[in-house]
Amino acid sequence: MRATFLLASVVLAMVFASVALGAGNSSTKSVYGHKATTIQKAVPHKTVKSPSPTKIITSKPNGTLPFTGLDLGLFAAAGVGLGVMGFGLRRVSRKS
């Protein structure tokens, strides 16, 4: 019973730690973000004249989904973790 509770606690800690790390509240953005916008304003912009298109090429969609960059393994691990926690809570809350 204690092992199940410990496992559920560890899984919860791992889930919340990954959420906190992925939130994007890093000091890098707050420290260097202002500096980058200042430099971008100082650099002169050159406009480039692009030639007019002579032919428009259209492509047919090939029926696949676009790549979003999400790691499906993380979602699978989260699903397994939630399932394990559900079974653990059910086992812990069972009457003797």
N, C-alpha and C positions, 0 to 999 in steps of 0.2 A: 504494500500500500504506500509506503514511504517512497519506494523507488518510482512508482507511477507519478506521485506528486512531484518528485524531484525532476523527472523527465519532462513533465508538463511545464514546470517552472523554467527549465533550461530552454525548451522550445519557445516559450513565450519571450524569454529574454533575447533569444536570437532573432525572433521576428521583429520585436520592437527596436533592437539595435540596428537592423538593416534598414528599417524605416527612417530612423534618425540619421543614419549616414547618407541615405539617399535623398534627404529633404533638400539639400542644396544650400543650407544655411552656413556656408563656410566663410571664414575670415578672408579668404583669398578674394572673393568677389567684393567685399566691402572695402578692402585695402587697395586693390588694383583696379577696380571698376571705374572709379572717378578719374584715375590717371589716364586710362585708355581713352575715355571720351574727351579729355582735354587735348590729348595728342591728336586725335582724329579731327578735332576742330581746327588745330593749328596747321595741319598739312593741307596744302592747296589741292583742290580737286580739279582734275582735267576731264573735260568731256570728250568722249571719243564718238565720232560720227560713224554710225554703223551703216553699211550699205543696205539698200532696200531689198527685201527678199523678192526673188524672181519666181520662185516656185514654193508652194506650201505643200509639205509632205505630211500626210496624216497616217497614223498607224492604228491598227485594230487592237483592242485589248485582247490579251491572250488568256484571260480568265484566271490569273493568279492574283493573290493579295499582295499589296506593297509591303516591303520590308519595314517594320517599325522599330527594330532594334531591341525589342523586348526579349529577354531571356526566358523561354518557356520553362526551363528547368527550375527557375526560382518559383514560378507559379505552381509547378508540380510538387516541389518540396514544401511549399506553404500548405497545399492541399493535404499532403500526407501528414504534416505536422498538426493541422487542425483535426484530422481524423483521429490521430493518436491521442490528442488532448481530449477529444470527445469521449473516446472509449475509456480513457483514464479517469475523467470526471464521473463517468457512469459507474465505474468500478469503485471509486472512492466514496461516492454518495450512496452506494448500495447498503441496505440494512442487513445486519448480521442475522 
